Amino acid sequence: MLLKQPLIASDDLVQYLDDPALILVDCRFELADSEAGERAYNRDHIPGARYMHLERDLSGPVKKHGGRHPLPNLERFSERLGAIGIDASKSVVAYDDQGGAMAARFWWMLRYLGHEQVAVLDGGYQAWKARGYPVTNHLPRPEPVVFSPRKHALAQLVHMEEVREGSSLLIDSRDPERFQGKKEPIDAKAGHIPRAVNRFWKKNLTEDGYWKHPDELKKEWAFVSERESPIVYCGSGVTACANLLSLQLAGIQQARLYIGSWSDWISYEENLVEVDQ
């Protein structure tokens, strides 16, 4: 199975369910209940799918700095990928039921480690079930392999110092009220990083939960030059990945992730915070 785009439709994916070169990864997760996603996976999932937990697998321990969802130890994460059967010979499709945000984090992480044969299921698990495609509660027993990362294969990760000292376009992926500082239900401070512009990640989706057509996304991202290397952030480096996927769909390949995002930025008392009046 060869993935040519960062998205795949349910109608296309179903044709490859029996392909041994395909690995499916279920990334469902809820911030308000960190075990809800895995419970949902255990109830039913796409046949053959393995589960990846946002906080146990796709994030590392929270410290004073680094944000709420820092990158995990990449050696251990690579071992985890190998344990569920992912190596260079596999194509990987990730899905969730949160508009693709959690799956996009996994998509970004694999690409960061040099594995480009990865895509997100368009419309997520809801679309799969709505089409009447098979689900199961059977838990697969993957055959372990060795995942060999090519660390930093893409120069798409930045840290706080580059954000503070640089002049790159900053794109805040949170909802407008959090960006403006009108509300902050999660983090200790409200507002946004000075000079940032707001592009709520859910604007990438249609009303029925599918990703917009690349032509439409290209128009909506017209304020970003194709030669530009913008820095994208959110609250903790998760939903920003949905904007990174959207930017790629729009033909903008050089966007980068501020992995610690807003929760890391405000952990430094000297960093300025901007609130819209």
JOTA-V407227 format. One record per residue. N is the residue number from 1. RES is the residue in one letter. SS is DSSP state (H for helix, E for strand, L for the rest). PHI is phi in whole degrees, -180 to 180 (* if undefined). OMEGA is omega in degrees with one decimal (NA if undefined). Layout:
BEGIN
n: (N & N)
res: (RES & RES)
ss: (SS & SS)
phi: (PHI & PHI)
omega: (OMEGA & OMEGA)
END
This chain:
BEGIN
n: (1 & 2 & 3 & 4 & 5 & 6 & 7 & 8 & 9 & 10 & 11 & 12 & 13 & 14 & 15 & 16 & 17 & 18 & 19 & 20 & 21 & 22 & 23 & 24 & 25 & 26 & 27 & 28 & 29 & 30 & 31 & 32 & 33 & 34 & 35 & 36 & 37 & 38 & 39 & 40 & 41 & 42 & 43 & 44 & 45 & 46 & 47 & 48 & 49 & 50 & 51 & 52 & 53 & 54 & 55 & 56 & 57 & 58 & 59 & 60 & 61 & 62 & 63 & 64 & 65 & 66 & 67 & 68 & 69 & 70 & 71 & 72 & 73 & 74 & 75 & 76 & 77 & 78 & 79 & 80 & 81 & 82 & 83 & 84 & 85 & 86 & 87 & 88 & 89 & 90 & 91 & 92 & 93 & 94 & 95 & 96 & 97 & 98 & 99 & 100 & 101 & 102 & 103 & 104 & 105 & 106 & 107 & 108 & 109 & 110 & 111 & 112 & 113 & 114 & 115 & 116 & 117 & 118 & 119 & 120 & 121 & 122 & 123 & 124 & 125 & 126 & 127 & 128 & 129 & 130 & 131 & 132 & 133 & 134 & 135 & 136 & 137 & 138 & 139 & 140 & 141 & 142 & 143 & 144 & 145 & 146 & 147 & 148 & 149 & 150 & 151 & 152 & 153 & 154 & 155 & 156 & 157 & 158 & 159 & 160 & 161 & 162 & 163 & 164 & 165 & 166 & 167 & 168 & 169 & 170 & 171 & 172 & 173 & 174 & 175 & 176 & 177 & 178 & 179 & 180 & 181 & 182 & 183 & 184 & 185 & 186 & 187 & 188 & 189 & 190 & 191 & 192 & 193 & 194 & 195 & 196 & 197 & 198 & 199 & 200 & 201 & 202 & 203 & 204 & 205 & 206 & 207 & 208 & 209 & 210 & 211 & 212 & 213 & 214 & 215 & 216 & 217 & 218 & 219 & 220 & 221 & 222 & 223 & 224 & 225 & 226 & 227 & 228 & 229 & 230 & 231 & 232 & 233 & 234 & 235 & 236 & 237 & 238 & 239 & 240 & 241 & 242 & 243 & 244 & 245 & 246 & 247 & 248 & 249 & 250 & 251 & 252 & 253 & 254 & 255 & 256 & 257 & 258 & 259 & 260 & 261 & 262 & 263 & 264 & 265 & 266 & 267 & 268 & 269 & 270 & 271 & 272 & 273 & 274 & 275 & 276 & 277)
res: (M & L & L & K & Q & P & L & I & A & S & D & D & L & V & Q & Y & L & D & D & P & A & L & I & L & V & D & C & R & F & E & L & A & D & S & E & A & G & E & R & A & Y & N & R & D & H & I & P & G & A & R & Y & M & H & L & E & R & D & L & S & G & P & V & K & K & H & G & G & R & H & P & L & P & N & L & E & R & F & S & E & R & L & G & A & I & G & I & D & A & S & K & S & V & V & A & Y & D & D & Q & G & G & A & M & A & A & R & F & W & W & M & L & R & Y & L & G & H & E & Q & V & A & V & L & D & G & G & Y & Q & A & W & K & A & R & G & Y & P & V & T & N & H & L & P & R & P & E & P & V & V & F & S & P & R & K & H & A & L & A & Q & L & V & H & M & E & E & V & R & E & G & S & S & L & L & I & D & S & R & D & P & E & R & F & Q & G & K & K & E & P & I & D & A & K & A & G & H & I & P & R & A & V & N & R & F & W & K & K & N & L & T & E & D & G & Y & W & K & H & P & D & E & L & K & K & E & W & A & F & V & S & E & R & E & S & P & I & V & Y & C & G & S & G & V & T & A & C & A & N & L & L & S & L & Q & L & A & G & I & Q & Q & A & R & L & Y & I & G & S & W & S & D & W & I & S & Y & E & E & N & L & V & E & V & D & Q)
ss: (L & L & L & L & L & L & E & E & L & H & H & H & H & H & H & H & L & L & L & L & L & E & E & E & E & E & L & L & L & E & L & L & E & L & L & H & H & H & H & H & H & H & H & L & E & L & L & L & L & E & E & L & L & L & L & L & L & L & L & L & L & L & L & L & L & L & L & L & L & L & L & L & L & H & H & H & H & H & H & H & H & H & H & L & L & L & L & L & L & L & E & E & E & E & E & L & L & L & L & L & H & H & H & H & H & H & H & H & H & H & H & H & L & L & L & L & L & E & E & E & E & L & L & H & H & H & H & H & H & H & L & L & L & L & L & E & L & L & L & L & L & L & L & L & L & L & L & L & L & L & L & L & L & L & L & L & E & E & L & H & H & H & H & H & H & L & L & L & L & E & E & E & L & L & L & H & H & H & H & H & L & L & L & L & L & L & L & L & L & L & L & E & L & L & L & E & E & E & L & L & H & H & H & H & E & L & L & L & L & L & E & L & L & H & H & H & H & H & H & H & L & L & L & L & L & L & L & L & L & L & E & E & E & L & L & L & L & L & L & H & H & H & H & H & H & H & H & H & H & L & L & L & L & L & L & E & E & E & L & L & H & H & H & H & H & L & L & L & L & L & L & L & L & E & L & L & L)
phi: (* & -112 & -92 & -102 & -134 & -76 & -123 & -138 & -83 & -57 & -63 & -83 & -62 & -60 & -71 & -113 & -58 & -94 & -76 & -65 & -87 & -105 & -120 & -102 & -129 & -91 & -115 & -61 & -164 & -126 & -61 & -76 & -148 & -65 & -103 & -63 & -63 & -70 & -62 & -64 & -60 & -66 & -71 & -167 & -159 & -67 & -51 & 90 & -68 & -99 & -106 & -124 & -91 & -55 & -90 & -85 & -107 & -98 & -140 & -104 & -62 & -80 & -125 & -59 & -118 & 113 & 88 & -78 & -135 & -67 & -62 & -73 & -58 & -70 & -68 & -68 & -64 & -62 & -64 & -65 & -61 & -63 & -65 & -99 & 97 & -94 & -141 & -64 & -86 & -100 & -98 & -123 & -123 & -108 & -147 & -149 & -129 & -120 & 80 & 98 & -66 & -69 & -63 & -66 & -61 & -64 & -55 & -65 & -64 & -65 & -65 & -61 & -90 & 92 & -98 & -93 & -83 & -146 & -144 & -110 & -73 & -68 & 87 & 69 & -64 & -61 & -65 & -59 & -70 & -63 & -80 & 78 & -80 & -68 & -133 & -153 & -109 & -72 & -91 & -70 & -119 & -65 & -87 & -63 & -134 & -111 & -93 & -110 & -73 & -109 & -57 & 58 & -59 & -120 & -79 & -124 & -123 & -130 & -117 & -56 & -60 & -68 & -65 & -71 & -97 & -91 & -129 & -64 & -60 & -105 & -119 & -93 & -95 & -79 & -67 & -56 & -68 & -71 & -59 & -73 & 86 & -77 & -151 & -151 & -81 & -120 & -95 & -73 & -129 & -104 & 121 & -147 & -72 & -53 & 77 & -74 & -114 & -103 & -141 & -60 & -62 & -72 & -68 & -77 & -107 & -80 & -63 & -95 & 90 & -93 & -74 & -65 & -64 & -52 & -64 & -68 & -64 & -61 & -66 & -71 & -97 & -62 & -76 & -109 & -72 & -64 & -94 & -84 & -119 & -68 & -108 & -109 & -143 & -146 & -79 & -147 & 87 & -106 & -66 & -58 & -66 & -66 & -69 & -64 & -65 & -61 & -61 & -66 & -59 & -83 & 90 & -103 & -94 & -102 & -67 & -127 & -106 & -86 & -63 & -76 & 55 & -57 & -66 & -80 & -54 & -79 & -77 & -105 & -59 & -79 & -73 & -75 & -126 & -115 & -124 & -77 & -87)
omega: (-179.7 & 179.0 & -177.7 & -178.0 & 179.0 & 175.9 & 173.4 & 179.6 & 177.5 & -178.2 & 177.2 & -177.1 & -175.0 & -179.2 & -174.3 & -175.0 & -178.2 & -179.2 & -179.2 & 179.2 & -179.8 & 172.7 & 176.4 & -178.5 & 178.3 & -175.5 & -177.3 & -175.9 & 175.6 & -179.4 & -177.1 & -179.8 & -168.8 & 179.4 & -177.0 & -178.9 & -179.9 & 175.0 & 178.2 & 177.3 & -178.9 & 177.5 & 177.7 & -179.1 & 176.2 & -178.2 & 178.3 & -176.1 & 171.5 & -178.6 & 173.4 & -177.0 & -176.7 & -173.0 & 179.2 & -173.5 & -172.7 & 179.1 & 175.6 & -179.8 & 178.4 & 179.8 & -179.7 & 177.5 & 177.8 & 176.3 & -175.2 & 179.1 & 178.6 & 176.6 & 173.6 & 170.1 & -170.9 & 175.8 & 179.0 & 178.0 & 177.4 & 176.5 & 178.2 & 177.1 & 178.0 & -178.3 & 179.3 & 170.4 & -177.7 & 169.5 & -173.6 & -177.1 & -172.9 & 166.5 & -172.1 & 174.1 & -179.8 & 177.2 & 172.8 & 173.4 & 179.4 & 177.4 & 178.1 & -175.1 & -179.3 & 177.5 & 178.4 & 175.8 & 178.5 & 176.9 & -178.6 & -177.2 & 177.7 & 178.6 & 177.6 & 178.7 & 173.1 & 179.9 & -172.8 & 177.5 & -179.3 & -179.7 & 178.1 & 179.4 & -178.5 & -178.2 & 174.8 & -176.4 & 179.0 & -179.2 & 178.9 & -178.2 & 179.6 & 178.4 & 178.9 & -179.3 & -169.7 & 171.6 & -177.6 & 169.9 & 177.9 & 179.7 & -177.6 & 175.3 & -175.0 & 172.5 & -176.7 & 175.2 & 178.0 & 173.9 & -178.9 & -177.2 & 167.3 & -171.3 & 177.6 & 177.5 & 175.3 & -179.2 & -172.9 & 178.3 & 176.2 & 179.6 & -171.1 & -175.2 & 179.6 & 177.4 & -176.1 & -172.8 & -174.2 & -179.2 & -179.1 & 174.5 & 177.6 & 180.0 & 179.2 & -172.2 & -176.5 & 180.0 & -171.5 & -177.9 & 175.6 & 177.8 & -177.4 & -178.0 & -179.3 & 175.9 & 175.9 & -175.0 & -172.0 & -171.2 & -170.7 & -179.8 & 178.1 & 177.8 & -179.6 & 178.4 & 178.3 & -178.7 & 179.6 & 171.0 & -174.1 & 171.6 & -178.3 & -172.8 & -178.6 & 175.2 & 178.1 & -173.3 & 171.9 & -179.0 & -179.7 & 169.9 & 175.0 & 176.6 & 177.7 & 179.2 & 179.6 & 179.2 & 178.2 & 178.9 & 179.2 & 177.1 & -177.2 & 177.7 & -175.3 & 179.0 & 177.5 & 177.3 & 177.3 & 179.6 & -176.7 & 176.7 & -177.7 & 175.5 & -177.0 & 176.5 & 176.6 & 177.2 & -174.6 & 176.3 & 179.3 & -176.7 & 173.9 & -179.2 & 175.0 & 175.7 & 177.2 & 177.2 & 178.7 & 178.4 & 177.9 & 176.2 & -179.6 & 176.8 & 179.0 & -167.4 & -167.8 & -179.0 & -175.1 & -177.6 & 167.2 & -167.6 & -179.3 & 176.6 & -173.0 & -177.7 & 173.4 & -177.7 & -175.7 & 176.3 & 175.9 & -173.8 & -175.9 & -178.9 & -179.6 & 178.7 & -179.5 & 177.3 & -179.2 & 179.7 & NA)
END
